Amino acid sequence: MRRQLSLVLTLALGLAAVLPAQADTVIEDFTMHPENRWRFFTDAVMGGVSTGRLEMVTGNGAPHARMTGHISTANNGGFIQMRRDLDAPPPAGTTGLRLIVRGNGQRYFAHLRNGATLMPWQYYQAPFEVTPDWAEVRLPFTAFHASGRMMPGTPAVKSLRSVAVVAYGREHEAEIEVREVGFY
């Protein structure tokens, strides 16, 4: 019996060594009516004066979303965002958010919401930079920080409800394009 158990363990460990790591999970490639899945918000929902727009772009390359606008910190404002609710939480073993983006060379943020983000102003946030060329950005869940003290320090992956790309926190002109969103 011990020998059979040893053989089973040896085979299982050997098989695990040759199996590929978990593949990336794409949740959005901006085909098939992405305008039905993405919502655009500005700080006007809380009295701010930032302005912007979200466009779904097709033709001349891969389809993608383009978010542009003016971020103003006047009147306690300071953001524009594009947000997508998730159909289901990421698969078990997922360790981060993956984006393919380009833009105007500035800092943007990814926001995650889950079961711990009960109030509209709560989120988990991680910064990232964009360049004029398409590039993959990988944000481990450990890089996301809670927006408030009453939330757990890092997001619980199994209860993720939405993902957002956000221009936030300072006066500036936003221009970011997103070609793919997923998990790794």
N, C-alpha and C positions, 0 to 999 in steps of 0.2 A: 504494500500500500504506500509506504514512504517513497519507494522508487517510482511508482506511478505518479505520485504528487510532484516529485522532483522533476520528472519528465514533462508534466503539464506546465509547471512553472517555467522551466527552461524554454519550452516552445512559446509560451505566452510572452516572455521577456524578449525572445528573439524576434517574434512577430512585431512587437511594439517598436523594436529598433528599426524595422524596415518600413513601417507604416509612415506616411507623410504626416507632418504636423497638421493640426486643424486648419482647414482652408479659410480664407477670408469669406465673410458673409456680406454680400452686397444687399443693402436695403433700398437703395435708390440709384438709378442710372439715368433718370430724367427722360425716360421714354414712356409711352403709354399714359398720357394725361397726368403729368406730375402736378399740374395746377390744381388737381383734385386732392392732392395729399399735402401740399405745402401752404402755410398761411404766413402772411406778412404782417408784422406789428411795428409800430413806432412807440416812442414814449408818450404819444398823445393819449394813450389809454390811461395815463396817470397825470395828465396836465402838461407834459413836455411839449416842445415845439420842433423836434427833429422831423425831417421829412425824407421820403425815399420811395423806392418802388422795387418790386420783384418781377422779373421777366423770365419766361421760359424760352430759351433760344434753341432753334433747330436750324439745320442747314450749315454748310461750310464746316464740317467736322462733327464731333460727337455732340449730342444734345446736352444742354446744361442750363443751370439757373444763373441769372445775373442779378445781384442785389447792389443797388446804388443809392446814394443819398447824402444828406448833410446831417451830421450829428451835432446837436446843440445841447450844451449843459444848462441853458437858461431854463428857469422855472422848474428846477429840480429834475430835469430830464437827462438824456444822454444815451439813447440807444435806438437802433433799428435792428430787426431780426427776421429771419425766415425759420419757421419751425414746422417739424413733421411729427405727428403722432406715430408711435410704433404699433404695428399690427400684433406683435408678440415681443417678449423680451429676447435679448440675444441668446444664442445657444450656450449651453453649459461649457465652461472652459474659456469663454471669451475674456480677453484681457484689456481691450481698448477700442477706441473709435478710430476709424480710418476715413480720411477725406482726400479727394483729388481736387485741388483748387489752384487758382491763379488770381492775381489782382494787382493792386497799385502799390505794392511794396510796403504795406503797413501791417500792424498787428490787429488780429481779429480774435474772436473767442468762440469756443464751442460750449454750448450749455446742454446739460442733461437734466431731465426731471424724472423723478421716480416716486415711489410710495411715501418717501419722507418729505417731499416738496409739496406741502399741502396748500400754502398760500401762493398767490400769483407771482409774488416777488422772490420766491425761493427757487434756487437752481444750484447745480454744480457747474463750475466754470474752469476751463483750461484755455490758456492763450496759445496762439500759433501765428506765424508770420507767413505772408504770401509774397510771391515774386510774379513778374509778368509772364513767366512760363508755367505751364501745367506741372504740378509737383504733388507727390503723395505726402500727406501729413499723417503720422501715427501718434495718437495721444493715448497713453496708457491711462486706465481708470484711476490709477494712483496719482496722476497729474491733476485731476479735477478736485477743486476745493469748494466746500460748502459756502453758500452766500450768507449764512447766518449761524449764530452760536447754538441754536436749538436743534440743529441737524447733525446726523452722524458725519464724521470727517470725510469719508469717501462714499461714493454712491453704491448702493446695493444693486448689482447688475441684474439680478433676477426680477427686480421690480421696475426696471426702466420703462418709462412711458412715452418719452419724446426726446428728440434731438434737435438742436437749433444751431444756426450759424449767426453770430451777432457782431455788429459794429457797436462799440461801447466805450463809455467812460471819459471821453475827451472831445473837444471841438475838432472835427475833421470831416473831410469828404471821403465817403466810403465807395469802394468799387471792388467787389469780389465776385468771382464766378466759381461755381461748384459743379463738377462733372460727375462725381460719384461719392456716395456716402455708404459706409458699411462698418463692420466690426471685424476685429482680428483676435 
